[in-house]
Amino acid sequence: MALRLDTAVIRGEIDNTTRDNVRGKLWLVGRDDPVIIDLRGNAWRDVAGCKVTFTNPEPSPSPAAAGLQPKQKGHVGDITASRKVKVHTAPEKQMESRADDDSVGHSAEWHNALYVEWFSKENGRVFIEGTDFEVSISAWVWEMDEAQEEAQKISALRAMRDWLAGIIQRPEPKDDDEFDDSEEAWENSLKQSDRLTDAHMEAIEKYGKDGLRDNRIAFVMGWDHMLDGSREREPDDDNAEGEAWKESREVLPELDGIENELDDQAFFDFLEESEREAHPLQTMANGFVLRLLTEIKEERSENTAKSDGSTQLDRFIRNSMNISGKLTGALGTQDFGGSFQTGHTLAILRRCLNWANEAFAALNELMEAPEWRDRQDLLNDFRAELFAIRDGITDLRKQLRAQ
């Protein structure tokens, strides 16, 4: 995934005074020597031909900085000192109180941000973005015209596309049409779906919702069939994501059609017959997550304020929720154990076992943390419930394999 460095930057310099070459240095928290940058390409017009120096008034450690190779060679992405970003102006406590209230508008202003992005062989996509840097820009040694800037932006789009293609790793098309329902085939399919989701999130992180309205996200994701002129699209069709557009638009009969053909009682009978009792393992996992989120509400709130998403508590909750969500999806169908679904269900259950192991690892770290010393009884209860869920997953896999 992309490395975001801005919080770890102490100071830096980006020099594009030589055409088609961007050189620079970054001094980062926790590193004695600067990171050396040597890239092919140019910045945007506002800083192309210039040397940009910048200082972070409040640098702080970042795990991303530790993983950065000391020499960065590759291609320029987007480099500018005039990227527009929305900055919320309400006090932090007021923002937190409004976070769950969609009806309340948040105060915000548009600010210029420093944005420095590149693609290296060593680390893939790396970028810096911030509105708080103290920036100094030298006089132009050479100037870029509008056509050259447009060409550079297209080059950056292609670099993003190539990088995402490496994440997605699209498989080669198969010659035969035989459907493979094995667990391994489904696991490969699920991994492909995960990679596609990760790539899409990276694209949305960079281009935001505006990228869904124009062609940038479709282009960098390799969804050429979604570019203008290649398919009919409504102006606000922002939710038409994923590779489903490559498939036919044949769907099962709509419920509205069924309802029109039946009287009310027959329709209600149809719905009742379609419903099924939740699988006990699904119920157990859902109840576990509900209790987890309810009984550590205060700790979750405190953790969120200082978390980057990778704390022990974050990992414990995230992996537990993954188990619950995937079990609901896999066991919520009427024929989850049928011959057509067996491979898919086994693959999902295997993933749930992996998440359970990750959740156990995070929970063990929580139990050793001093701040959780007085919550050991609760954590032991969670541990016992998680063991029961993992045993249930293992037993169900054995049952399905024996069919």
Residue pairs with C-beta under 8 A, 6 or more apart in sequence:
1 124
1 167
1 198
1 202
2 124
2 125
2 126
2 127
2 202
2 205
3 64
3 67
3 68
3 123
3 124
3 125
3 126
3 127
4 62
4 64
4 127
4 128
4 129
5 26
5 28
5 62
5 64
5 65
5 68
5 126
5 127
5 128
6 56
6 128
6 129
6 130
6 133
7 56
7 59
7 60
7 62
8 28
8 29
8 30
8 59
8 60
8 61
8 62
8 64
8 65
9 26
9 27
9 28
9 29
9 54
9 56
9 59
9 128
9 130
9 133
10 27
10 28
10 29
10 55
10 56
10 59
11 27
11 53
11 54
11 55
11 56
12 24
12 25
12 26
12 27
12 53
12 54
12 116
12 128
13 24
13 25
13 51
13 52
13 53
13 54
14 22
14 23
14 24
14 37
14 43
14 47
14 51
14 52
14 54
14 79
14 116
15 22
15 23
15 24
15 51
15 52
16 22
16 42
16 43
16 47
16 48
16 49
16 50
16 51
16 52
16 79
17 49
17 50
17 51
17 138
17 141
17 142
19 42
19 49
19 142
20 40
20 41
20 42
21 38
21 39
21 40
21 41
22 37
22 38
22 39
22 40
22 41
22 42
22 43
22 76
22 79
22 118
23 37
23 38
23 39
24 36
24 37
24 116
25 34
25 35
25 36
25 37
26 34
26 35
26 37
26 128
27 34
28 34
28 35
28 59
28 62
28 65
28 68
29 59
29 60
29 61
29 62
29 65
30 61
30 65
30 66
31 65
33 70
35 68
35 69
35 70
35 71
35 72
36 70
36 71
36 72
37 72
37 118
38 71
38 72
38 73
39 72
39 73
39 74
39 75
39 76
39 118
39 120
40 74
40 75
40 76
41 75
41 76
41 152
41 155
41 156
42 48
42 76
42 79
42 144
42 148
42 152
43 50
43 52
43 76
43 79
43 80
43 152
44 78
44 79
44 80
44 82
44 144
44 149
44 152
44 153
45 143
45 144
45 145
45 146
45 148
45 149
46 80
46 81
46 82
46 137
47 79
47 80
47 81
47 137
48 140
48 142
48 143
48 144
48 148
48 149
48 152
49 140
49 141
49 142
49 143
49 144
50 137
50 138
50 139
50 140
50 141
51 137
51 138
52 81
52 114
52 135
52 136
52 137
52 138
53 135
53 136
54 114
54 133
54 134
54 135
54 136
55 133
55 134
56 130
56 132
56 133
56 134
57 132
57 133
57 134
58 132
63 308
63 310
67 123
68 123
68 126
69 120
69 122
69 123
71 122
72 118
72 120
72 122
72 123
72 126
73 120
73 121
73 122
74 118
74 119
74 120
74 121
74 122
75 118
75 119
75 155
75 159
76 117
76 118
76 152
76 155
76 156
76 159
77 117
77 118
77 119
77 125
77 127
77 156
77 159
77 160
78 115
78 117
78 153
78 156
79 115
79 116
79 117
79 118
80 114
80 115
81 112
81 114
81 115
81 135
81 137
82 112
83 112
83 113
83 114
83 115
83 129
84 110
84 111
84 112
84 113
85 110
85 111
85 113
85 129
85 131
86 108
86 109
86 110
86 111
87 108
87 109
87 110
87 111
87 131
88 95
88 106
88 107
88 108
89 107
89 108
89 109
90 98
90 106
90 107
95 106
96 305
98 104
98 106
111 131
112 131
113 129
113 130
113 131
114 128
114 129
114 130
114 131
114 133
114 135
115 127
115 128
115 129
116 127
116 128
116 129
117 125
117 126
117 127
117 128
117 156
118 125
118 126
118 127
119 125
119 126
119 159
119 160
119 162
119 163
120 126
124 163
124 166
125 160
125 163
125 202
144 152
157 216
157 219
157 220
160 203
160 206
160 220
161 219
161 220
161 221
161 222
164 199
164 202
164 203
164 220
164 221
164 222
165 222
167 195
167 198
167 199
167 202
168 192
168 195
168 196
168 199
168 221
168 222
169 192
169 195
170 192
170 222
171 188
171 192
180 343
181 339
181 340
181 342
181 343
181 344
182 343
183 342
183 343
183 346
183 347
183 350
184 347
185 343
186 343
186 344
186 346
186 347
186 348
187 347
187 350
187 351
189 347
190 347
190 348
190 351
196 242
196 243
199 221
200 217
200 221
200 241
200 242
203 211
203 216
203 217
203 220
203 221
204 211
204 212
204 217
207 216
207 217
207 220
209 238
211 217
212 238
212 241
213 238
215 226
215 227
215 228
218 224
218 226
218 227
219 227
223 243
223 245
224 230
225 231
225 245
225 246
226 233
226 240
226 245
231 245
233 240
258 267
258 270
259 267
262 270
274 334
276 334
278 286
278 331
278 332
279 327
279 331
279 332
279 336
280 392
281 327
281 331
281 389
281 392
281 393
281 396
282 327
282 328
282 331
282 332
284 385
284 388
284 389
284 392
285 323
285 324
285 327
285 328
285 389
286 324
286 327
286 328
288 320
288 324
288 382
288 385
288 386
288 389
289 320
289 321
289 323
289 324
291 385
292 317
292 320
292 382
293 300
293 317
295 378
296 313
296 375
296 378
299 313
299 375
300 313
300 317
303 311
303 313
303 314
307 313
307 314
312 362
312 363
312 365
312 366
312 369
313 362
313 366
314 362
315 358
315 359
315 361
315 362
316 359
316 362
316 363
316 366
319 355
319 356
319 358
319 359
319 362
320 355
320 359
320 386
322 351
322 352
322 355
323 352
323 355
323 356
323 359
323 389
326 348
326 351
326 352
326 355
327 348
327 352
327 393
329 348
330 336
330 344
330 345
330 348
330 349
331 345
333 341
335 341
336 345
337 345
337 399
337 400
337 403
342 400
342 403
345 400
346 397
346 400
346 401
349 393
349 396
349 397
349 400
350 397
352 393
353 390
353 393
353 394
353 397
356 386
356 389
356 390
356 393
359 386
360 383
360 386
360 390
363 379
363 382
363 383
363 386
366 372
366 379
367 376
367 379
367 380
367 383
372 379
